[in-house]
């Protein structure tokens, strides 16, 4: 599962950020998170956390481009 996402990310050159929300099945949640973390893909607790991180990365990139 994680390896397939990593290959797709490499093929298209686009970042992949995942939201794995809390579950009533904690063992499954840990297993899913582990599959993605093992291939160094970021895993967040909510779509909101993903959006906030993307916004911060975008703002950082804007600031770096202004310096150039």
N, C-alpha and C positions, 0 to 999 in steps of 0.2 A: 504494500500500500504506500508506504513512505517512499520507497525506491521509485515507484511509478511517477509520483508527483515530482520527485527530484529530476527524473529524466525529462519530463514535460517542461519543467522550468528551464532546463538547459537547452532544450530544443527550440523553445520560443523566446528565450532570453528575457522572460518576465518573472518577477518575484511571486512567490506563493506564500501566503500567510493564512494560517488555519485557525478557526475558532472551534474549540471543543468545549461545549458548555457542560456545566456540572450535570451529572446523571444520577438516576436512582440506582444505577449499576456501576459502582465505583471501580470494580475490577476491570470492566470493559473500558471505562474512561481512561484508566491508567495504561491499559494495553494500547489503545488508539493513540494517546499522546506519545507514548514510548516509540511507536512505529515511526512517527514523524520526527521526533527529537533525535532518534538514532541516526538519521540522515541529515541532521542539522537544519531542519525546517522549523521556523518559529511557530509555536502553538500558543494561542491566547484563550482566555476564559470566556470571551464574548465577541460578537461582531463589533460592538462599540469599542472594545479595546483595540481591535484590528484597525478600525477607522481612525482612532486617535493616534495610533502609531504611524499610520500612513500620512496623516496630516503633519505630524512632527517631522517625518522624513522629508516631505515635500517642502515644508518651511525651511528646513536646514539646507536643502539643495538650492532653494531660491536665494538664500543668504550667501551661499558659497559662490553662486554664479554672479552675484553683484560685485563680489570682491575681485573677480577676474577681469 
